[in-house]
Amino acid sequence: MTKTEKIANAKKRIDELERLIRYWDDSEQSDAKIVNFSMKIENKVA
């Protein structure tokens, strides 16, 4: 895995975490909502 791929994967994880943080913050202020995450499972050997 190249550095560029690692950076891209880290950016995806950061984006997902930011969406979760916003979701949790919003859920404290209003009713529960559904978060739509597109999940992709990849088999990788380190």
C-alpha positions in Angstrom: 0.0 0.0 0.0 1.5 3.3 -1.0 1.6 6.4 1.1 -1.0 8.0 -1.1 -3.4 5.1 -0.5 -2.8 5.2 3.2 -3.5 9.0 3.2 -6.7 8.4 1.2 -7.9 5.7 3.6 -7.1 7.8 6.6 -9.1 10.7 5.1 -12.1 8.4 4.6 -11.9 7.3 8.2 -11.7 10.9 9.4 -14.7 11.9 7.3 -16.7 9.0 8.8 -15.7 10.0 12.3 -16.7 13.6 11.7 -20.1 12.5 10.4 -20.5 10.4 13.6 -19.6 13.3 15.8 -22.1 15.6 14.0 -24.7 12.8 14.3 -24.1 12.3 18.1 -24.2 16.1 18.6 -27.5 16.4 16.7 -29.1 13.4 18.4 -28.6 15.1 21.8 -30.6 18.0 20.5 -33.3 16.2 18.7 -34.9 12.7 18.1 -32.7 9.8 16.9 -31.8 9.8 13.2 -30.5 7.2 10.8 -27.0 7.6 9.5 -26.3 6.2 6.0 -22.8 4.9 5.8 -21.5 3.2 2.7 -19.5 0.3 4.0 -16.9 -1.4 2.0 -15.1 -4.4 3.4 -11.7 -5.1 1.9 -9.5 -8.1 2.6 -6.0 -7.0 3.0 -2.9 -8.8 4.0 -0.4 -6.7 5.9 
